[in-house]
Amino acid sequence: MNKKGFVYYNLVGLKVLFRLQRKSMCLYCILQLIHGLSYVAQVFFLQRFYDSITAYDSATEQYSVVINLIFMGLSFLLAQIMNGVANSYGQILNEALQKGLHGILYQRISLMDSMEFEHPQKLDMINKAVNGSQTIFWVSTALLDIVFFYFSYFGMMSCYLFSMQPLLAVSVILVFVPNVISYFIHMISFRKLENRIAPMRRKTESFLGYMTGKEYVKETRHLGLYHFFCERYENTLRKINELNLKLQYKKSFIDFIVCTMTVIFYGGIVFMLYRYAVINQITPGAFAAVLLSLKQFYGFMYELIEERFAWASQNVISIENYLKCIEGYHNEKESCHYEKDMNIVLKNVCFTYPSGSKYALDHVNLTIPYGQTIALVGENGSGKSTLCSVIEGLYAPCQGDIVFNISGAKETSVKGKKRIGISAVFQKFVQYRMSIKDNITISDMGKNTSDKGIEKICNNVDIHLDKDGIGAMLGREFDGRELSGGQWQRIAIARGIYRDCNLMIMDEPTSAIDPLEESKLFEKIHEYSGDKTAIIVTHRMALAKLADRVLVMKNGKIVQDGTHEQLLQEEGEYKKLYSMQMKWYMESNVV
């Protein structure tokens, strides 16, 4: 799509707009057509009015003058009315289309592989696409304006001039040549600028978030980093402005040359009109009407080339960015259900992050029978969270395969497929600024559970309910109450428990909860999982004994596999980690 031009992207953009609002877009075209023809009617009736005045010498001509004056007034009135109606309708239609455009974009983003969010180029693409969704209507409808308003006006005016003198019509067309050349230069320059600015724009958004975001404000102030981030923000913004300024200098110089040439052509056409009038090849009314309309004619020409064409050509890259982002995500991935009695089998699974030079998962072979509770342990960076993400389907392995099967039945490869029937509590869970009820039920919107059932889940994981119960708003941003880190984590656990599933993945689900409470909560989670398959990542070795099986990871590999008791009998990574942690607890208790 990179090498396509202005017309191509506008046509594809219009296809999207018409798919969203077909009737409204057709009405927009009709209004622009009437708008353009109304200005041609002005010139026509202006000439008729002037010619009737010059021929005025009887009662009949007097009647003709009055009639032409009325029609001239109506044409001017129609032009003004249509100017307001067409512009206002465009504003209204743009607002109506924004919802649909954003909906398409966010739906496509939701279908992207999670791994794509690890690529800076993809993040730049999303940033440019979101920016492009704000302007796609105005850029794409520029083509409709050109066809239905400007071409109808210039086409009819050219026919009108050609009927008087063919050379007049040809001269008018020649005026467009330098403007069209400048348009192509502006379009190429802006495309290069947008590609350079997008990463900088993301940086400014990040720096601004560090200074003003609620999740950053405490640490930023504590460390005294406000001026540091402010300086970074201003420096990056200055670079963006410098690039924009260079482009504007170049644009202004080209525009100066084009305007100079336009003035020369304009003077030539005025001289031609004068000559034709002197030798009586055009009527005085035609001379007056064309002369007075030349200002409007060149005003529209300047508006078309220097404003509509130039602005649309500079911003057509925004349509390209939007279309690139939604391209290839028109169909949802094939789904695969993790059903009861299914085993999970990993065959030589490898995974590498884009910025990594070594395997985050290194030829992992693993079978997890249905209903087994697995505890994943190991040092930070050993691959525990990555393994969970691969099993869940957030990341696709770069080598190997993952299959779901029922013992004795045909294996079903799930590589690259959307997984259904899985619930997860992430290490970096989201604190949704909504009610407790919405925070929990958002994990399974189609599930119908009574308020008492939700309250039971809250009680099971020790979520503190006040007088507002599960309807209490969370987060001070919307006049709600703020929770401690531990309470927010319990909300995330309740969200994971609420979702109907056959496999539950919990990545450090109790890291913000003190050890005594953690043990109780862990037992409740284990009790809830029942006959479901459960994979629990934990750094607390004492809790691993609740699992049916413990997997120890190191450097992306599973180095030990067995029960808590079995692994303690072996000299290995698990015993070393367990001993170190028990020693730390004992020393802490002594202190």
N, C-alpha and C positions, 0 to 999 in steps of 0.2 A: 504493500500500500504506500510505501515511502515516496515513489516517483509519480504518483497520480497528481492531477492538477486541481485547480480551483473548481472547475465545473464538476469534476468527478465527485469530490468530497461534498460539494453542495447538493448534488443529486442524491447521494447516499444519505446525507443528513435530512434532506426533504422526505426521503422514503420513510425514515424513522418518524418524522413529525406527522406525516399523513397517516401512518399506521396508528398513531396515538389519537389524533383528532382530525379525521378525514373531512367531515362536513365543515368544521370550523376553518380548516385550511383552505378549502374551496371557496368559502365565503370571503376569506382574506384576499384571495386572488381576484375575485369579482370586484371587491371594493377598490383595490389598487388599479384595476383596469378603468373603472369609472372615474377614479381620481385623475388618472393621466389624461383621459379623453376630455375631461372638463376644462383643462387648460388649453387644449386645442380649440375647443368650442369658443373660448374667450377670444382667441385671435381671429377666428372666422367671423364671429358676430361684431368684433371691433372693426374689421374691414368693411363689413356690410353697413355698419353705422356711419363710418366716415364717407363711404361712397354715396350713401343716401343724402348726406348733408351737402356734398359738392354738387349733387344733381337736383337740389331742392329749388323748385320754381313754381310749384302748384300745390293744390290741396291734396292731390294723389301722393306726391312726394312727401308732403308733411305727414300723411298717414304712415308712409313707409319708414320715415325717420323715427316716429314714436314706436312702431312695432319693433324695429331693429334695436332701439334703445332698451326696450323691455327685455328682449332676448339677450342682449349684451349684459344687462344687469343680472338676469337669472343665471347666466353662465358664470359670472364672477361669484355670485352667491353660492352656486353649486360647488365651485372649486374650493371655496373656503370651508363649506360644510364637510365636503369629502376629505379635506386635509385633516380636520379634527376627528372625524369618524374613523378614517383609516388608521391614523396614528394611535388613537385611543384603543381601538379594537386590537391593534398589534400588542399593546401593553397588556391588555386583558388576556389575550391568547397565550402570550409568553408565560404569564403566571400559571395559567391552566396546564401548560405543557411541562412546566418544571417538575411537577410531581411525578409524571410519567417518565421523564428523562432520568431523574434521580433513581426512580424505581428500577429501571433497566440496568443502570450502572451498578447499583448496590447489589442487585441480583447476580450480575456477572461476577462482581468481586467476591460474593459469597461462594461461588462455584470454583474459584481459583484454588489451586493446591496451596496448602499452608506453606510449603517450601518456597513458593514464589515470593512470599513476604520477607524472605531472608536475602533477596537480591536487591541491592540499591537501585538497579535499573527499573525493576518492577515497581518499587515505591515511587520513583520519579514518574513512571507512566501513570500510576493511580493519581498522583498529585496533579499531573497535567490534565488527566481525564476529568477529575472533579472540577478543575478550573474551566475546562472546556464545556462542561454541561451548563455553565452559567451563560455562555454566549452562543451556543449552538443555534438557538432560534433566530437570533438577529443576523448571524453570519449566513445561515442557510436561506432565510427569507430574503436576503439581499439578492439572490438569484431570481426570486419571484418578483421582487420590486423592479429589477432590471427588465424582466420580460413583460410584466403586466403594466407597470407604471412608466418607466423610462422609455422602453422600446415602443410602446403604444404612442407615447407623446412624440418622441423623435421620429418614429416612422410616419405618423400622420402629418407632422410638421414638414418632413422631407417631401412627402407627396404634395403637400400644399405649396411648398417653394418650387418643386419641380414643375408643377402646373403653371407657375408664373414664368420661371426661367430655370432650365436644367442646371446651368452653371452655379446657381445659388445653392441648390441641394448638394452638389458635388463639393463645393467649398466648405459647407457645414460638416460634411463627413471627414474632410481632411483635418479639421480641428482636433479630432479625437486621437490622431496618430501619436503625438508626443505623450499624451496622457496615458494611453495604453502601455507604452514602453515603460513609463515611470511606475505603472502598476506592477509589472512583472519584477522590476528591481526591488520594490518595497516588499513584495511577497517573499522573495528569496531571502532578503535581509532579516525579516521578522522570523522566518523559520529557524535560521541559525541562532538568533537571539533567544528564542524560547527554549531551544535545546540546552543552551548554556545557563539559562536562568533557573530552570526547574530544580536542579539540586540545591542551588543557593536559596531558593524560596522555601524549600523544606527545612534548611538550616535555620532561617529566620523564624519559622514557625516553632521549631524546637527550642531555640533560645528564648522566645517569647513565652513558651509554656513553662520553662524553667523559672522564669521571673514571676509569672502570674498564676500558674497552675496550683490548685489546692494541694495536690499530692507532692509538690516540690517546695512549696513556700517555706515550710519549717526548716528543712535542711539548708536551703539556699540562704535564709537569713542567719541561721546558726553559724554557717561557715563564712558568712560575709561575702557571698558570691554574686550579689546583685550587680555590682559595678562590673565584675568580670563578664557576666553574661550580657549585660547592657552594652559593653564595649564590643563583644563578639557580634551581637545583633546589629549594632550600628555599622560596624565594619563590613559585614556581609550585605547589609542594605545599601551601603555606599557603593559597593562593587556593582550591585544590580542597577543602581541609579546611573553609574558611570557608563555601563553598557547601553542603557536606554538613551542616555544623553548623546552618545556617539551615533546611535542610529538616528536620532532626531536631527542632528547636525547634517548627516548625509541626506536624510529625507527632505530637509528644508532647502538644501542646495539644489537638489533635483527639482523640487517643486517651484523654485524661483525661475529656473530655466524654462520649465513647462509653462508657467504663467506668462513669461515674457513672449514666448512663441504664440500663446493664445491671444494675447493683446494685439499682436501683429496681424493674425488671421482675422480677428474681430474688426480691426480697422479696414482691412481689405474688403470684407463683406459689406460694411457700411458704405464704402466708396462705390461698390458695385450697385447697391440699391439706389444711390444718388444718380449714377449714370443711367440706369434703366428708367428712373422716374423722369429725368430730363428729356430723354428721347421717346417718352410716352410708351415704353414697352410694359410698364406696370401702371396700375391706376394710383391716384393719390391716396386712396383708402388703403390699398395694399402696401404702399410705401410706409404710411403712418403706422399701420397695424404691425408690419414686420419690424420696423424700427423700434417701436415700443416693446415688442415681445422679445427682441434680441437680448435684453437684460435678463428676462426670465429664462430664455432659451439657454444662455450661457451660465446662468445661475444653476439650472438643472444639470447642465453638463459638468460643471465644477463639482456639484453635489454628488453626481454619479461617479465620477472618476476619482476625485480627491477625497471624498468622504465615504461613500458607499463602497466603491471598488477598492480604494486604498485600505479602509478599515477592515473590510471583509477579507481582503487578500492577506493582510497582516495577521488576522485572527483565524484564517482558515485552518491553520495548524492546530487550533483548539478542537475543531471538528475531527481532524485526523487523529489527534490524541484520544478523543472520546471514542471514536470508532475502533481504534487499535485496541483499546481496553476491553470493549464489549465483543470484539471479534474472537471467534473460536470458543465462546462460552454460551452458545445458543442452546445447547442441549445439556441437560444435567447428566452427571456421571451415572453409569449403571450402578444400581444399588445391590448390596449383598447383606442379607440379614444374618446376624449371629443368633442362632436359635438354640433352644434347649437341647442338651445332649451333644452339642458340637464341640469338637476339640480344636485347639488353635495350634497350628504347626508352622514353625519358621524353618526355612531351608536355606542355609548358607546366606543369610541376610546380611548385607553390608549397607552402610549409609555414611555419606560424607556431607558436611555442611559446605556451602559455597565458598566461605572464607577459610575453610579448614584444609590442611594438607594431609591429614591422616584420617583413618576411619573412626567415626564416632561409634559405629557398630561394626565389628570385625568378624565376618563369617559366623554369625550366630545361628546355631541349630538348637531348636527348643520345641518341645511338645507340652502343651498345657491341657490336661483332660478337663472336661466340663465339670463344674462344681468345685474345683480346687481353689483354695485361697493361697495366693503366692505373695511372699514378702520379698521385695527387691531391695537389696542393701549394697552399700559400697561407698567409696569416697566421692566427693564432689567431682563431677566431670568424668565419672566412670562409664556413663551411657545409660543410666537408669531411666531418666525422663525421655531420652531419645527412643529407647526401646518401647516405652508406653505409647509415644506418639506414632511410631511405625505400626504397632499392633492396632491402634485406634484408627489409623488411616489418615492422620494429619500429614504425615510425611510418607513419601513412596520410597522404598529401598532402591538404591542404585544397582544393586546386584541381589540375586536370590529371589525367593518367592515366599508368599504367605498364603496358607490355605486353611479353610474351615472345613471340617468333615465330621461325620458321624461314624463311629467305629464300624468298619466293614463296608462302608458306603463309598461312593465316588468322591474324590477330593474336589473342592471348589476353590480355584485360585481367586483371591480377593485383591490382588495387586492392582492398584489404580482405580479401585471401585470405592464408592461411598459405603461406609459401614453403618448399619442400622441395628438397634438392639444393644447399644453400648452407652453407658453413662460414665461421666468422668468428673473428678474434682481436681482442678489444676493447682499447681504450686503457686502460680501467680493468678489467683482468682480475681474476678471483677466485683467491685462494690457498686452495685446498681443503685442509683438514687431513686428508688421506688419504694412502695410499701413492702412489708415483710412477706405478705401473701404473694405479691407479684414477683419478688425476688426468688421465691421458691418455685412457684408454678410456671415460671418462664422456661424451665427446662423441659416441660412437656405440655405445650399449649392445648393439645387435643384431649388431654386427660381430664376427666370430670371427677373432682374430689370435693367433698364437703369441707366447710371451714373447720369442723371438728376433726376431720382427718388430717388437715394441715397443722392444726394445733397439736395433735398427737405427735407428729413428726418433730415439731418444735420442742416439745417436752422431752422427747427421747434424746435429743442432742443438746438439751439444756440451753435453749434460746430463751432469754428473759423477755417475757411479754408484759407490757404495762396495761393501763386501763383501755388503751385503744386496741389491744390484742394484735392479731395479725394484720390489721388495717393500718398499723402505725407506719408513718412515713420515715424512711431512713435517709440520713444525710442533711446537714444544715442548709445546703443550697436551696432546698425547697421547704424550709421551715420544719424539718423533721429532726429526729434525734440522732446524734452520732454514736457509733458503737466502738468498742475496743477492738483491737486486732483479733483477739480470740473469739469475740462474738460474731464478727464479720466472717471468720473462718467457719464457725458453726452454721451460719446462713448458707455458705457455699456447700457445706456437707449436706445440709437439708435439701438443697437444690439437687444435688447428685442423687440422694436417696429417693426423692420424689419421682424421678424419671423412671418409667417402666423400662426394664432392661434385663438381659441375661448375662452381661459382663459389666462389672464395675471396675473402673481404673481410678485409683486415688494416689495422686502424687504429693507426698508430704502433707496429708490432709489435716494434721494436728500440730504443725510446726509453731503456730502462734499460741498454743495452749500449754499451760504448765504441766509437768510430767505426771502429777497425781491425777489431775482431771483427764489428761490424755489417755491414761490407762483405762479409765472407765469408759471414755468415749470410744476408744478403740474396740473394746469388747462389744459395745452396742453396734458399731459398724460391722463387726464380724458376725454378730447375731442377725443383723439385717440382711447381710449377703446370703444367709441361709444356704440354699442349694445352688446359688448362682456362682459363676466364676468371678473371682476377685483378684486383682493385681494391685498391691499396695506398696508404694515406695516409702521407705522410712529410714531415718538415721538412728532411731532409737532401737538398739539391738534387743533390749528386753521385751519389746513388743513383738519382735519377729517370732517368738515362741508360740504366739497365738495362731500363726499361719500353718497350713498343712505342709508347706514346702518353702524353703528359703533359697533364693538365687543370689549369689554374690557376684558382682560385676567389677571388673577392673580393666581399664584401657579398652573399653568397648567390647570386652569378651566376658562370657560367663565362666568364671574360674572355679566356682563351687556350686553344687546342687544337692540339697538334702534337707532333712528336718533340722530344727534347732538343736536337738539333742545329738544328732549324728555329726553335725558340723563342729560342735564343741569338742567332740572326741578326736577330731582331726587337727593336725598342725597345718594351719592355713590362714588365709586372709580373714575369714569370719571369726575365728578364735582370737586373732590379733586385735581386730576391731572391737570385739565384745570385751576383751580384757582391758583394753585402753579406756573404754567407756565406763566400765564398772569401777575402775580405779579412780576415774575422775569424779564419779558420784560419791564414792567413799571418802575421798579427800574433801569434797565439798561439804559432806555431812559432818566431818570432823571439825572443819572450820566453823 
